[in-house]
Amino acid sequence: MVSPYRSLPPLPTLRTFEAVARQLSFTRAADELALTQSAVSHQIGALERHLGARLFSRLNPGIELTEEGRVFLEGARAGLDSILLATDRIRSRYRVGMLTISAPSAFATWWLVPRLGRFAALHPEIEVRIAVIEGREPDLQRDGVDAAIVQRPAGAAADSGIEMPLLRETIFPVCAPTLLSRRGIDLSAQTLIECEPEGEETAELGWDYWLARLGSADDIRPRRLRFTHLAAALSAAVDGVGIALGRAPMVDAELAAGRLVRPFGKRALVKAHKVYSLLWRTAPDQRVVAFRDFALDEACGCELAAGPCGMPASERDFRTRPGWLASRAARRAAAASVA
């Protein structure tokens, strides 16, 4: 019987073509594939001869896909993605080993990394790899990620077969205790530390919102100091450089240790407009299931979490505690039903 796939081009050329089409550069594709630029050009030429069509137009400088190239790219990616998905399903069905988790840098630094020791104690057979991805939602397959921390608008975050909300931040001003005086803190005399948003900007992460909230927007213009990463901004606050906008639970450890304080107390706090959710691949294996359950326990702060219980005060009453725990159990059961 004649093979139905006899007219397919050589499979290595498909991978090379996809890399060149994604990078729109023979040089960058060669670096990605660990090939020489000459080898990449040779493979693209062989593929074009096989198809009888030009896939790229040579510009000055650069290249772009032809119409035939765009059509072929759609089919090539669909085929490669199907092969990748089938490969991953087979390899990961009984695999215990490396677990790759992507997260924004702030979440990774201030929430995830401090908890990895507890996860390692529970699952010493699983090696964790953290991939910091900023400014975009990861493509789990193409980025080689097993699970990802992503942000969603609060109204759009919901449980599903491949996603589960974890936590919603509370935002408030923080500073080193050395900046406080007996009269409190004078904003006009302080440097306001801002952190550029990781994705779409929201008002509560900027000082303009807080100056208006604290009734100081019109009469003072304090100095500003801006950082591109939350870790640097909070480090500056700990060192007494100025006042930053803290994000709980990210800053809980710094507050508990007394390295940061809340100069305006409970009167100055607001819920973030976005929620952190955990996203995972369909048909998760035992590594992903283990991390998913661990992350939910940590985020819930329930009795199964390794850290101090974070159950809301209103839920600690014996009359409401069973319902709270049942809700948590239902969330875990819903996720497990698709495992």
N, C-alpha and C positions, 0 to 999 in steps of 0.2 A: 504493500500500500504506500502510495506517495505521501510524504509528509505535508500537512496543510501549511506548515510554516517555512517551506522551502524558499519562498521569495523574501523572507525577512532579511534585513541588512545585518551585518555582524553586530552582536549585542554590545561589544565594547564601544562601538561608534555611537550607539544611542546615549550612553552615559556621558561620553565626551561632548556630543551635540547639546545635551541638556545643560551641561556646565557652561559651555560657550554662550548658549542662548540666555542663560540666567545672568551671567557676568557681562555679556556683550563685550567680551575681550578674550582673545586667544591667550594672552599672557597670563591673565588672572586665572583662567580655566586651567592652564598648564600648572600653575602653582598649586591650585586646589587638588588636582589629580596626581601630583607628583610626576608629571611628564615634562618633556621638553616642548617648547613652542612648536618646533618642527614636527614632532610626533602628533600634536593636536591638529596642526594644519593638514598633515597627511591623512589623519582619520576623517576629518571633515570633507576633504577632497574625495576620499573613497566613498563616503556616504552620499555625496552629491552625484557621483558617477553612478552609484547603484540606483538612485532614485531618478536620475535623468533630469534633475532640476537644481537650480542654485538655491541654497538655503539662507545665505547671507549676502547683503550688499556691502561692498567695501566703501567706506566713506573716508573723508580726509579731515580730521582723523576719525578712527573708530569704525564700527560695523553696526549693521542693523539687520533684523530678520526680514526676509522677503515674505510675500504673501504665502508662498509654498512653505517657507520656514515656519510661519506661525501655525499653519495647519498641521504640519508634521510635529511641532512641539507639543501641541495639545494631545495628540495620540501617543507620542513618546512618553510624556509625563504620566499619562493614565496607565500605560503599560508598566513603567518602572515603579509607580506607586503600588500597583497590584502585586508585583513581584516582591517589593519591600514589605508590604503588609503580610503576605503569605509567609515570607521568610521569618518575619518577627513573630508571628503566631506560633510557628513550629519551634523556633529557637527559645522562646520565652515561656512556653507552656509549663516546663518543669525547671526553668532556670532559676537559680539563686545566685546572686552575684551583684554586679554593678547596677545601681539604680540612679538614673539621671533625673534631677529635678531642676527646673528652671524657675527663676523668681527675679523680680526687680531687686536692685541692689539694696534698697532700704529694708525691704522685707527680709531678704536673705541675711543681712548683717544684724538686724536688731530683733528679729523674731525667730527665724529658722535656725541659724547657726547655734545660738545658745541652747537649743533644745536637741541638737544632734547627738550629744552625749547620752541622753536618755534613750533616744531611738537605738543607738549602738548597743546599749546595755540590754535592751529588749530583743534586738535582732543582730547579734554579732556576725551572722553569716552574710548580711547585706552590706555591701560597700556603697556609700553614697557619693555621688558626684553632683556638685552644685554648678549650674550654668546660669550666669547672670545675663539676662536679656532685658534691655531697656527700650522703651519707646514703641514697642509693637507686641502683639500677641504671638507667642511662638507657634510654629507649625510643628506639631509633635513628631511627625514622621520625618520631615526634611531636616529638622534641627536635632534629631536623634534624642528626643526627650521622652521620658516615660510619664512624667506628671509635671504640671506647671501651675504656679501661682499667678493668677491673672486678676485684673481689676474690672469690676462691672459697676454701672450706676446702681445705686441701692434698689431702685424699683425693678431693675432687670435681673437681679441675682436670684436664682431659684434652683432648687434641687432638680437634678435630672440624672439620666443613666450614665453620664460622663462628667458631671460637674456638681460641686457641692459648695455652698457658701461657708466660709470659715469665720471671718471676723470683720467688723466695721470699726474703723479707728475713731477715737475721740481726740480732738485737737484743742490745745490750750497753750498759752505762753509758759515758758520755762526759763530758768536762769540759774546760775551758781548761787549758793546761799550767801556768798561774800558780797553780792550786789545789793542785798536787802539791807535796809536801815530800819530803825525803830518806826519810822513813818511810812514804811513800805518801800515802794520803788517809784522813781520819777522817770517816766518814759522819755521826757525831753532831754534828759542827761545821759541816756543810754544809746548804745548801738543796737539797731534792730537787725537780727540775723535772719535772712531769708534763704530758702532752698528752692531752686528751680524745679518745677513739677516734672515727674518722670514721663507723663503722658499729657493728656488734655488738662489745661489749667483749671482749677476750681478756686472760687473766691476765698474759701476758708483757709487756704494754704498761703495766703499773702497778707502782709501787714496792713495794707490799705483797708481790708475788711475789718481787722482787729482794732485799728485806730478809730474807725467809725463806731465800732461796737463799744469801745471803752470811752467814747466821748472825747477823743483827742485828735480827731482828723483835721480840724480847722486851725487849732491854736498851736500845734507843734509840728516841726519837720525834723525828726531825729535822723541821725546818720543811718545809712543802710550798709550792710555787708552781705553779699550774695555768694552762694555756693551752688555747685551743680549737683552735689550729692548730700543726702541727709546726714550721713555719717560724719562728714566734715563739719557741717553746720552744728550738730549736737556736740561734737568735740570742742568747737569754739565756745559754745555755751558753757560746757563743763569747766573750761579754762577761764571763765569770767570775762570773755571778750564782749558779750552783750546778751540780749534776750532773744531766744529762738522760739519757734512754734513747735512744741512737742507733740508727738502722736502716740497715744496709748493704744495698744499695749507695748509699742516699740520702746518707750522710755520708762517702762515700769521698773526695770532693774536699776536705772540711774536714780529714780525717785526714791526707791526703797533704800538704796545705799547712801542717800543724802548728798549725792554729787549734783543733783538738780533739785529745784523746788518750784512750786507753782506760786508766783508772786501775787496773783489775783485770786487765788483760791478757787472754790467751786463756782463762783459767779461768772467766771470766764472760761467756758468750754462749749464745744459744739460738735455734733456728730458729722463725720465726713460724708460727702455726697456719694462716695464710692465704697464698694465692699470688696474685700479680697476673697477670691474663690479658688478652690482646687479643681483643676481640670486634668483628666487622665484619658488614656487611650481606651477605646472599646475593648471588651474582653480582657480586663486587667489580670495580670498574673499575680502570684503570691507576694512578690515584692511590692507592687503597687498597692495591693489590698492592705498589706501591713502598714505602709506609710500613710495611706488614706485614713485608716482607723486611728493611728497614732496622732495625726494632725487634727482630726476631729476631737479627740479627747483633750488635746492641748488647748485648742481654741475654745472648747466648751468650758474648760476649767472644772470638769466634774470630778467625782470621786475616783475615777480611773486615771486621771492625769497625774503625772509624777510631781508636778509643782503644787504650790498653794492653791486651794480651791478658789475659783473665781466666780462661783455661782452668785448671781445678783442677790442683794440682801432681801428683796421682796420674795425671792424663791427659796429662802432658807427655812421658811416656816414649814412645819411638818405637814400642814394641810396642802401646800402647793408643791412640795418637793416631789411627790410621786408623779404628778403630771409633767413636771419639768424633765424628769428622768425618762418618762415614757416617750416624750417628744424626741429626746435625743436617741433613744433606742429605735424609734420609728425611722429616723433619718438614716441610721446605720443599716437598718434592715432594707430600706429602699435602695441604698447603694449596693448592698450585698446581693440583692436579687438579680442584678445584671452582671455580677462578677463571673 
